[in-house]
Structures are given as structure tokens and as C-alpha cells.
Amino acid sequence: MNEVNVYVVSDSVGETAELVAKACVSQFRQSRKSVSIKRFPYIEETIHVDEVISLAKENNGIIVYTLVRPHIRDYIEEQVKVHNITAHDVVGPIISSLQEVCEESPINEPGMVHDLDEDYFKKIEAIEFAVKYDDGRDPRGILKADIVLVGVSRTSKTPLSQYLAHKRLKVANVPLVPEIDPPEELYKVNPKKCYGLKISPDKLNHIRKERLIALGLKDDATYAKMERIQEELDHFDRVAGKIGCPVIDVTNKAVEETANVILNDLMN
């Protein structure tokens, strides 16, 4: 017999058991026999188990299974013994150990890992969104965003966007500069989704000077002068007032604190 058959059985998609099977098969690349892996997902009835048992018995196959519903898991364990079929339970022993250690019963619901995966991909999508629509790069993101941040330079718009993205929120941020008209989309977005970030002139002056020094530049550039800072903050006040959005004073707030203000506001 030149072919080995591995039957992957699951009451969900079956990706976990298939990955385990593939990882094991990869250790036998020099084998003269070919290994075939076939997945049987969403096994919820004993009759479906019988079909796999029949195939495994006929082809001298191996069964690898991830079954979280106890009655289906018990049934397949019983049948592989009756028919003398080699089978491996991937999750059962681990669930039993966790049940003992955690001192509670499992929920026995298939597919829960995919709920976690979906949450993970939502986070990744939000992070990519924040990068794509950072610093006003593309105003089209304003109308697609869950949250829009506006403020002058160095008010922590980018780190705040990333922090909120890890909370699965799509954030666009827009820098405000007196010489450049804000994008039209900023006045079309729901004001409740938009947050202005305000900072004291003295604090901003200090931050900008430190930034210039870090870049190897002199700290007396126009960018850090109080006259310029006040001009920008006045411009910010006009734009934020026109939008009608909430304004958060970030002068003495860490990014996490500002994020919590926004998150709490969203829940109200």
C-alpha cells in the first residue's frame, strides 16, 4: 500500500486538526508512501461519524479529530475501538486537563476559535486603516472612519489613532494648519464621531522644541515659536467650532487617558 490516508474530523471547520496532521506529515518527507489528508468538517451527527469510520476501515486510514461536543467525541472513541482504527483526539485531553485545573465545565461550542480569529482580524483591519488614513493622507477615510481626530501638529493624533485601532476602531486623523483649508469631508462627518485635540501653548512649545532638538535642529524654528503656535491653536478653535465636535484638552493627558475619554463618550 503506497498511500496513507488521514481523515480529519471536526464539528467545526477542521483547520486545527488539519494543521496538526500536516505538521506531523511534514516529518516524513523521505517516506516512499504518499500521505493524503482529507477533511470532514461540521460533523454533528453520529451517522456522519459512521461514514468516516467506514472509509478509515476500508482504507486502513488514520483519524485525527477535534470534537468538542461530548456525545460525538464519545461516539467516535467507541467506534474506533470497535473497528480497531487508529485515531487521535487533538483537543479532548487538553479540554479535560483545563476542566480539572480551571474547576469549571467547558462550554462545548464548536468554532469558538474562529470568533477569536475574527476579533483578531478586526484589530488588524483597524490598524491598517489608521496607517492608511494617518495625518490627513487621504480625506476619503474621514467618512469611512469610526472616529476622526483633528488637531495641530504634536497633539498625539497618530499614537492615539493606533491605540484606538487596537480597540478595533477605525480612526482617521487630520492635522490642522492655518495655510491649508481642512478637507470638505471634515464638515460632512457626524460631529459625534469627531474629536478635537486641544493643548496649551506652553506645553506645545516645549514638545515642539524637544522634537526639533531630537531631529538635530535648532529649537528656535518658526514651528516652535509661540506666535506661530497661537496662530495654529486659534485656527484649531475655529475649525472645531465649525464642525461642532467635542474638544479634549490633552495638555497633561497620556494617550491612554485621552483614549478612555473617547471610549467612555462613545458608550454614552
HELIX and SHEET records of a PDB file:
HELIX    1   1 GLU A   15  VAL A   25  1                                  11    
HELIX    2   2 SER A   26  PHE A   28  5                                   3    
HELIX    3   3 THR A   46  ASN A   59  1                                  14    
HELIX    4   4 PRO A   70  VAL A   82  1                                  13    
HELIX    5   5 GLY A   92  CYS A  102  1                                  11    
HELIX    6   6 MET A  112  LYS A  132  1                                  21    
HELIX    7   7 ASP A  134  GLY A  136  5                                   3    
HELIX    8   8 ARG A  140  LYS A  144  1                                   5    
HELIX    9   9 LYS A  157  ALA A  165  1                                   9    
HELIX   10  10 GLU A  184  TYR A  187  5                                   4    
HELIX   11  11 PRO A  191  LYS A  193  5                                   3    
HELIX   12  12 PRO A  201  ALA A  214  1                                  14    
HELIX   13  13 THR A  222  ALA A  224  5                                   3    
HELIX   14  14 MET A  226  ILE A  243  1                                  18    
HELIX   15  15 VAL A  255  MET A  267  1                                  13    
SHEET    1   A 4 SER A  34  PHE A  40  0                                        
SHEET    2   A 4 GLU A   3  SER A  10  1                                        
SHEET    3   A 4 ILE A  62  THR A  66  1                                        
SHEET    4   A 4 THR A  86  ASP A  89  1                                        
SHEET    1   B 4 VAL A 171  PRO A 175  0                                        
SHEET    2   B 4 ILE A 147  GLY A 151  1                                        
SHEET    3   B 4 CYS A 194  LYS A 198  1                                        
SHEET    4   B 4 VAL A 247  ASP A 249  1                                        
END                                                                             
